[in-house]
């Protein structure tokens, strides 16, 4: 914030608003704690804070409120300090509260806005403003209506008229106080329904969000609400609230998300209310929290189970609608990581015959630059009662002695995934093999193992991590990539991965996920042409150098290749078959314990 003379108009306004900040916090609760807003006096400062268009905004990543004093003065809003700041606080403590709930609301609204999904952020701003303003106007006695009169608009736009008419109904204002356009029977009915959504779902506003968006949809079809957006531009304070943050827990579809994408006129909890329902005190409506007769029903009448998880492309569009600034690939990494977490188990380990316990030995000097916890202060005081770092300070050295407990050495893991043209792009469509790979890779990392991932679609392209490593992001980056070349996994990649592996390295398990085309690669010839069997030799030698076993997971009936399956087994491979790619998730979950559990013996 640049220095502004206290005697200037901007300076006086800022000090006046600062003095009102405690009162604005107290509107919600005397226990509300938020740091003072970030004040902007110039367009440059507004741009640096990300404040564009509106004169106030919130940010979820650092729980900040940003206010442009320059725009407050230009808009003649100086007397509405409590109203404006209490409104911004309401976005943090009530609706939407945090980035996760904000994005969950957007997910519901996107379902209610077919062909207009990109407007979910705009409608979400209108909806949460209605919730907050209704509470502040009627419950706290603030003059929110005065704010809308101050921004002044005689617009007769139909969307704007609907929005203002909702406020008139909520606050029992005379028709025409805020809404200046034509109010026909249809618009009046919609405004009544919209105000009822705000009242009834005040306590459970997430459930009401899809209904509100469905109500607004017809008013967006002509010009996408551009006129209303232009009028409200100074007040659109949540559209970029997600910039800098990334919400969690959104790969799974909430139970009521799909059923909530209905027009309010079809909601029994609204149309079936008693006559005195409109008189419920603001914030006390509880129809949204009762176990209403609509909960758990499939309104479409279908017996087919609803989809439990979003596809990667839907997840990506949802995050971007919340203002999240990540690349498509980075979003895919988060998607598969989040999907994998519920399935993670400690990766199995091999038991070595004996471990080595630490044995205290001599002392040597400790100096600056070495870890502080390594210093032995007791021995240092024995050396001299005066502590002089690097002179009188010492640290203990340790040797080893034979122990009696088995030392657990986690298996390193090589994951080779077929990424040929028959595989889907995991950044667009859900890929069970990629999720299975993520489950096993993250389990291995959790146990302390190193992981190497190779995607291969050959003849054609391949990509690998830089050997065996423990960088989760790099591993998932490769795993969620896409090639779409060739016809199967390239067996020569095993030669590259294990040719230099030393006998002293931990044992590694090789896992290859592919289909029946792998047998042509093993033969080593051109596509559909028999070769000299070079691939079989490469695979067997890699298995011997890995020393941790190997698994082929094949998308095919094993009966198709009885002879070749037997050869794989004779070479030391375990062979598993899945007829449905979704079954690979079950395989990934049980693979570790079944083949490399804690009770497995070390091969000597």
Secondary structure, DSSP 8 states (H G I E B T S, - for coil): -----TTSHHHHHHHHHHHHHHHHHHHH-TT------EEE-SHHHHHHHT--SSSEEEETTTTEEEEEHHHHHHTT-GGGHHHHHHHHHHHHHTSS-SHHHHHHHHHHHHHHSTT-GGGHHHHHHHHHHHHHHHIIIIIS---HHHHHHHH------HHHHHHHHHHHHHTT--TTSS--S---HHHHHHHHHHHHHHHHTSSSHHHHHHHHHHHHHGGGTTTTTHHHHHHHGGG--STTTTTT----S-SB--TTTTTT-S-GGG-HHHHT--GGGGGS-TT---TTTS--TTTT--TT---S----B--HHHHHHHHHHTT----HHHHHHHHHHHHHHTT-----EEE-S--EEEEEEEEEE--TTS-GGGB-HHHHHHH-SS--TTTT-EEEEEEEEE-SS--EEE-EEEEEEE-STTS--TTTS--HHHHHHHHHHHHHHHTT--EEEEEEEBTTEEEE-SSSB--HHHHHHHHT-----SSB--THHHHHHHTT--TTS--EEEEEEEETTHHHHHHTSSTTS---SHHHHHHHHHHHHHEEEEEEEEES-GGGGHHHHHHHHHTTEEEEE-SSTTHHHHHHHHHHHHHH-TT-----
